[in-house]
Amino acid sequence: MANWLRILTMTAVLAASSSQAAPCPPLLDRRMATLTEDAADLCRFRGHVLLVVNTASQCGFTPQYEGLEKLYQTYKDRGLIVLGFPANDFGRQEPGSNRDIAKFCEINYGVSFPMFAKTSVVGASVNPLHAALAKRAGRAPQWNFHKYLVDRAGVEVLSFDSQVAPDDPRLVAAIEKMLAAKGE
């Protein structure tokens, strides 16, 4: 009985130590409202490669939702998570409510990646995540569908302009490179 108890205790200790998550990178150490939840802890995305995109429903780049969903479906099992941040900062092209945005994304593009509440990605009201991304990448979004690619450790941040489509070979190569780097 003592051996059984010792084995059970050691198994529990090993399971607990292996399930303990790595510390949250400072970039992700924040909570933000989503379209469907009150708030989400961004630390839940640690250890993943993130593609952070400011979106808009009435933009010439709006069809990129389709490509973003395809990227997400193609690479999510390898650790890519696309994060959408609707913003009305450029051309007032995201006038709808969070409910309107959620409905639009689901009906028109079948978006299944996490979408956050409407926010600001530039200017005096910029959300803290986008302020940090712009600082690390050395570039703030200039228009809708600007993309930031963040490595698994939450340290390296690459910036891709709106004109870079989700299937652009440069973006896909950068995603694959970050996904291949398993270390945190």
N, C-alpha and C positions, 0 to 999 in steps of 0.2 A: 504494500500500500504506500509506503514511503517513497519508493522509486516512482510509482505512478504519479504521486503528488508532485515530486520534484520535476518529472518530465512535463507535467501539465503546467507548472509554474514557469519553467524555462521556455516552453512553447508560448505562453502568454507574454513573457518578457520580450522574446524575439519578435512576436507579432506586433507588439506595441512599438518597439524600436524601429521596425521596418515601415510601420504605417505613419510614423511621425514625419510630417512634411518639412521640407527645407524652409528656412526662414523666408519670410516674404520680402522680395526686393523692394527697396524704397519707392521705386516707380509705381508699383502696384499696391502699395500700402495705403489704400483709401477705399471708401464706399461711394458708390454712385447709383442713382436711380435708374431703373430700367423701364422699358415700355410695359412690362408685365408684373414687376415686383416693386415694392417700395424702395428697396436699396439692395445692391449686390456688393459683396466684398470682392474687390478685384484680386485679392490674394488667392482666391480659388483658381486663378489662371496661372499661378506660378508653375514653372517647369514646362510651360507650353511656348511655342512660337506664336506670337500674336500679330495679326494684321488689323490695325486700327484705322478705320475709315470714317471720315465725316461725310454724311449722306444727305441727299435732298430728293424729294419726290417729284419735283417739277423742273429738273435740270436736264440739259442735253446729255449729261453723263449718267442719268438715272438708269439706263439699260445695263450699266455695269453691275447692278444688283445681281443679274443673272450670272455673270462671270464670277462674282464674289461667292455666290452660293455654290457654283460648280467647284471653285477652289476649296471651299470649306468641305464639301462632300468628298472630294478627291483626297485631301490631306488630313482630315480630322483624326483619322485612326493613327496617324503618325505623329500627331501632336500640334497641328495648326488649329488655332481658333481665330475666326474673323469676329471682330467687335465693331458694330455699327453705331455711329453717333450722329443722329439727325441734327442738323443745324440750319438755321435760317439766316446765317451771316452773309451769304453771298447771293445777291440778286433776289432776296426774299423768296427763295425757291423751296422752302419748307414751311409753308404757312399753317399746316394742319396741327391738330392736337396729337398727343401721344397715341390716343385711340385711333385717330385717322391714319397715322403713320403705320401703326401695327397692322391695321386692316389692309392698307395699300400694299405693304410689303408681302403679306401673306397671299392676297388674292392675285397680285400681278407677277410676283417673282418667287413665291414659295419659300421665302427666306426662313431658314431654320437656325441661323447663327444668332448669338446674343445681340439684341438691339437695346440700346440705352435710351433714356428719356431725352427729349429734345434739349439741346444745350447750346452753348456758344463755344466755338473753337478758336476764336481770335478776339483781339480787342480787350477792353477793360473788364468784360464779363467772362473771359475765357475760363473754361473749367480747369481745375488743377492738373488733371492728367494731360490734357493737350498743351498746357503751358510747359510741363516737364518734357513732353515729347519734342516740342518745338525747340526747347533749349538744348536737349541732347543731340538732336539732328541738325541743329543750326538753321532750321527753316520752319516757319509757320505755314499753315495751309494758305494758298492763294485763291482757292476756289473749292467747290464741292468735289467730293470723291478723291481728296488727297489721301495718300496712304502712308502709314508708318508701319514698318516691319520691326518687331522687337524680338530679340533672341530669348532663349529659354531662361537665361539668368536675369533678364530684365535690365540688361546693361547696354548692349549694342542696339542702336536705333537707326534704321535707314529710312530715308524719305523718298517717296515717289509721287510726282505731280499727278494731277487729275487726268492728264492725257495718257498716262501709263495704264493701259487696260489690265484687268485681272489676268488675262492670258499672255501678257507681254513676256517674252523670253527672259528679259532682265529681272522682272519681278519673280517669275517662276524659279529661275536659277537661284536667286537670293533665298527664296523660301526653302528650296531643296537643300541648299548649303546649311541653313540654320537648323533644319530638321535633322540633318545628318550629324550635327554636333550634339551628341547626347548629354554631355556634361553640363552641369549647372554652374 
